[in-house]
Amino acid sequence: MSPQQIVGMAARLFALWLIMIALQGLSMAVALAKQYSGGEGAAMFYVMPLLPLLLAAFLWSCPMFVAQKLLPRTDGANTLSVPGRELLAAGVAILGIWTLLRVLPPLFAVLGLAMVNRPMLGYYFTPDRLVDLSSSALEAGLGIFLAARPRLVARKIMPGEAVSTGRE
């Protein structure tokens, strides 16, 4: 793997992270749009999650363009001995674990509240909190998928690279 390929792989990982940021922005946009539903600019709140999605789409579709802008081109002999797909799978797993670490505390807080005081849940679950909770649950699902199936995601990011056996 060349240094440019590693940077291109990191660009795709960053695109996945931007999708998670867009999910957070979507929950904020829904809450803000409900609060300001009378104004004409309520639809503008949905631009917040759209911007990270657009950047993620660009980074996902053009990772080598970004890599070549960040690193100068090198000759073909400048390669690293780490199998690219294994390095990518490790990065995907780390991204999944980081996502879980970030979203599990609010989910556990609601679970603890449900276990301690069930009558209070009717007052706790306002529409805004339900949107935020559903966004956290969706992110947790994505984090579990990334942490549990990093090689599957790595094959989708780098479909053409063969897995190295270490005998070359």
WOURBEL-V527046 format. One record per residue. RES is the residue in one small letter. PSI is psi in whole degrees, -180 to 180 (999 if undefined). OMEGA is omega as a letter, one per 30 degrees, with the letter a starting at -180 (* if undefined). D_LAST is the distance of its C-alpha to the last C-alpha in whole Angstrom. Layout:
BEGIN
RES,PSI,OMEGA,D_LAST + RES,PSI,OMEGA,D_LAST
END
This chain:
BEGIN
m,135,l,14 + s,162,l,17 + p,-35,l,20 + q,-38,l,22 + q,-36,l,20 + i,-42,l,20 + v,-38,l,24 + g,-39,l,24 + m,-42,l,23 + a,-34,l,25 + a,-39,l,28 + r,-37,l,27 + l,-40,l,28 + f,-34,l,31 + a,-40,l,32 + l,-41,l,32 + w,-39,l,34 + l,-33,l,36 + i,-39,l,37 + m,-38,l,38 + i,-38,l,40 + a,-35,l,42 + l,-40,l,43 + q,-44,a,44 + g,-33,l,46 + l,-42,l,47 + s,-38,l,49 + m,-39,a,51 + a,-41,l,52 + v,-44,l,53 + a,-44,a,55 + l,-37,l,56 + a,-35,l,57 + k,-38,a,59 + q,-38,a,61 + y,40,a,62 + s,-20,a,63 + g,-23,a,66 + g,158,l,64 + e,-22,a,63 + g,12,a,60 + a,-31,l,59 + a,-22,l,56 + m,-20,l,55 + f,-24,a,53 + y,-5,l,51 + v,-30,l,49 + m,-53,l,48 + p,-17,a,45 + l,-37,a,45 + l,-48,l,44 + p,-32,l,41 + l,-39,l,40 + l,-44,l,40 + l,-39,l,38 + a,-41,l,35 + a,-41,l,35 + f,-48,a,35 + l,-35,l,32 + w,-39,a,30 + s,-23,a,31 + c,55,a,30 + p,-34,a,27 + m,-28,l,26 + f,-45,l,29 + v,-44,a,30 + a,-41,a,27 + q,-25,l,28 + k,-32,a,31 + l,-34,a,30 + l,139,l,27 + p,155,l,28 + r,142,l,25 + t,169,a,22 + d,171,a,20 + g,-18,a,17 + a,-12,a,15 + n,78,l,17 + t,159,l,14 + l,154,a,13 + s,3,l,10 + v,129,l,12 + p,126,a,12 + g,-42,a,15 + r,-35,l,16 + e,-39,l,16 + l,-41,l,18 + l,-42,l,20 + a,-38,l,21 + a,-41,l,22 + g,-39,l,24 + v,-42,l,26 + a,-41,l,26 + i,-41,l,28 + l,-41,l,30 + g,-43,l,31 + i,-42,l,32 + w,-41,l,34 + t,-44,l,36 + l,-42,l,37 + l,-30,a,38 + r,-35,a,40 + v,-16,a,42 + l,-35,l,43 + p,-46,l,45 + p,-33,l,48 + l,-40,l,47 + f,-32,l,48 + a,-42,l,51 + v,-39,l,52 + l,-42,l,51 + g,-40,l,53 + l,-38,l,56 + a,-35,a,56 + m,-33,a,56 + v,-46,a,59 + n,84,a,61 + r,-39,l,61 + p,-27,a,64 + m,-23,a,63 + l,-32,l,60 + g,-33,l,62 + y,-28,a,63 + y,-41,a,60 + f,78,l,58 + t,165,l,59 + p,-37,l,58 + d,-41,l,56 + r,-33,l,55 + l,-40,l,54 + v,-43,l,52 + d,-41,l,50 + l,-41,l,49 + s,-36,l,48 + s,-42,l,46 + s,-40,l,44 + a,-39,l,44 + l,-43,l,42 + e,-39,l,40 + a,-41,l,39 + g,-42,l,38 + l,-41,l,36 + g,-42,l,34 + i,-42,l,34 + f,-45,a,32 + l,-39,a,30 + a,-33,a,29 + a,-31,a,29 + r,53,a,27 + p,-32,a,24 + r,-33,l,21 + l,-45,l,24 + v,-39,l,25 + a,-38,l,22 + r,-31,l,21 + k,-34,a,24 + i,-42,a,23 + m,77,a,20 + p,-26,a,20 + g,-12,a,18 + e,130,l,15 + a,151,l,12 + v,131,a,12 + s,138,l,8 + t,-11,l,7 + g,4,a,6 + r,-3,a,4 + e,999,*,0
END
